[in-house]
Amino acid sequence: MKIGVMTGIKELDLELQSKIKQVTIAYHTDCFFMDTDITIAIISPVPKIKMKFEDLLFELRKRNIRVILLLENEKSKYLPIALSLGIADIIFDPVTIEKIIDKLKYPTPFSDIAKYYDKNKIYQQSNSKNNNIPTNEKILKAQIINLFKFFNKDKDIDKNLSVNELLVLLNNEIIKKVCK
């Protein structure tokens, strides 16, 4: 087990390194990716890194690196991102060496972080996101309805018709126009 540390708090990084022999201080994000022995990352949102913090979290999790995340409070914009990436080991201020060592020894069970999930809100968000994502059929439908503008019929079209029904109507309009 090797631990990469990048908290943005020099004193905390050095104290962790002195108390835990497996700790390596990461001075930039590449340290996490070049050192393939790192299995745990202790990090906090550091303002001076070359990538977005949420991208760093994603890249760490993608490599199956356990993340112990240090956040200011429960209102942090990174909390929902962390939860969505399966990061459960979260320590809120005040952060202490003892809390970090305890978290290293005893990973957070889901029951401890479940309170941060609003089950109903998660389901509503996932459903509303799916409704807002344009599918190929929705895009095609919109394009077909748009073509009716050439015939000044776009306002007369029932937008609840299927793609096939719209194509039949469009075909009829084209035939009428060409055969005139």
C-alpha positions in Angstrom: 0.0 0.0 0.0 1.4 3.4 -1.1 -0.4 6.6 -0.3 -0.3 9.8 -2.4 -1.0 13.0 -0.6 -2.0 16.3 -2.1 -4.0 18.4 0.4 -2.6 21.8 -0.5 -1.7 22.2 3.2 2.1 21.8 3.4 2.1 21.2 7.1 -0.5 18.5 6.9 1.2 16.8 4.0 4.5 16.8 5.9 2.9 15.6 9.2 1.2 12.7 7.3 4.5 11.8 5.7 6.2 11.7 9.1 3.5 9.6 10.8 2.8 7.2 8.0 5.8 5.7 6.2 4.0 4.8 3.0 3.1 8.4 2.2 4.4 10.2 -0.8 3.7 13.9 -1.2 2.3 14.6 -4.7 3.4 18.1 -5.8 1.4 17.8 -9.0 -1.4 15.6 -10.3 1.0 13.6 -12.6 2.5 12.0 -9.5 -0.7 10.0 -9.0 -0.6 8.7 -12.6 3.2 8.1 -13.0 3.6 6.2 -9.7 1.6 3.0 -10.4 2.1 1.8 -6.8 -0.2 4.5 -5.3 -3.4 2.7 -4.1 -4.8 5.5 -1.9 -5.0 9.3 -2.5 -5.6 11.7 0.3 -6.6 15.0 -1.4 -8.5 18.2 -1.1 -9.6 20.7 -3.7 -6.2 22.4 -4.5 -6.5 25.6 -6.4 -3.3 25.3 -8.4 -3.5 22.1 -10.3 -3.4 21.7 -14.1 -6.7 19.9 -14.4 -10.2 20.4 -13.0 -10.6 18.8 -9.6 -13.6 16.8 -10.6 -11.5 15.4 -13.5 -8.8 14.4 -11.0 -11.3 12.6 -8.9 -12.6 10.8 -11.9 -9.1 9.8 -13.1 -8.2 8.5 -9.7 -11.3 6.4 -9.4 -10.9 5.1 -12.9 -7.6 3.7 -11.8 -9.2 2.1 -8.8 -7.4 4.4 -6.4 -9.2 4.8 -3.1 -9.8 8.4 -2.4 -9.9 10.0 1.0 -11.3 13.4 0.3 -10.9 16.4 2.6 -13.7 19.0 2.2 -14.6 22.2 3.9 -18.2 21.2 4.7 -21.3 19.3 3.5 -22.2 22.2 1.2 -19.0 21.7 -0.9 -19.7 21.5 -4.7 -17.5 18.5 -4.8 -19.6 16.3 -2.4 -22.2 15.2 -5.0 -19.4 14.6 -7.5 -17.5 12.5 -5.0 -20.6 10.5 -4.1 -21.4 9.9 -7.8 -17.9 8.5 -8.2 -18.3 6.1 -5.3 -16.0 8.1 -2.9 -17.2 7.4 0.6 -14.2 8.4 2.6 -14.8 12.0 3.1 -13.5 14.1 6.0 -15.0 17.6 6.7 -13.2 20.4 8.5 -11.7 20.4 11.0 -9.3 17.8 9.5 -6.9 16.2 11.9 -4.2 13.6 11.5 -6.1 11.3 13.8 -9.2 11.5 11.5 -7.2 10.7 8.5 -5.4 7.7 10.1 -8.8 6.4 11.4 -10.2 6.7 7.8 -7.2 4.8 6.5 -7.8 2.0 9.0 -11.6 1.9 8.7 -13.1 2.8 5.4 -16.5 4.6 5.6 -19.5 2.3 5.3 -22.3 3.4 3.0 -24.6 3.7 6.0 -22.5 6.7 7.2 -22.8 8.6 3.9 -26.3 7.6 3.0 -27.6 10.8 4.7 -25.9 12.9 1.9 -28.0 11.2 -0.8 -31.5 12.5 -1.4 -32.9 9.4 -3.0 -35.9 11.1 -4.5 -33.8 13.9 -5.9 -31.3 11.5 -7.5 -34.2 9.6 -9.2 -35.8 12.9 -10.4 -32.5 14.2 -11.7 -31.7 11.0 -13.6 -35.2 11.0 -15.1 -35.2 14.7 -16.0 -31.7 14.3 -17.6 -32.9 11.5 -19.7 -35.9 13.5 -20.9 -33.6 16.4 -21.9 -31.2 14.3 -23.9 -32.2 14.5 -27.5 -32.4 11.0 -29.0 -31.9 10.3 -32.7 -35.7 10.0 -33.1 -36.4 13.3 -31.4 -33.8 15.0 -33.6 -35.2 13.4 -36.7 -38.7 14.4 -35.8 -37.6 18.0 -35.3 -35.9 18.0 -38.7 -39.0 16.6 -40.4 -41.3 19.1 -38.8 -38.8 21.8 -39.8 -39.1 20.7 -43.5 -42.8 21.4 -43.3 -41.9 25.1 -43.1 -41.1 25.0 -46.9 -44.8 24.3 -47.5 -46.1 26.7 -44.8 -47.6 23.7 -43.0 -45.4 23.5 -39.9 -48.1 25.0 -37.7 -50.6 22.5 -38.9 -48.5 19.4 -38.0 -49.4 17.3 -35.0 -46.1 17.1 -33.2 -47.2 13.9 -31.4 -47.1 11.9 -34.7 -44.5 9.2 -35.1 -41.5 9.7 -37.4 -43.1 7.4 -39.9 -46.4 9.3 -39.9 -44.6 12.6 -40.3 -42.6 11.1 -43.3 -45.8 10.0 -45.0 -47.3 13.5 -44.6 -44.0 15.1 -45.8 -43.9 12.8 -48.8 -47.5 13.7 -49.7 -46.7 17.4 -49.5 -43.6 16.9 -51.8 -45.7 15.0 -54.3 -48.4 17.7 -54.3 -45.8 20.4 -54.9 -43.9 18.5 -57.7 -47.1 17.3 -59.5 -48.6 20.8 -59.6 
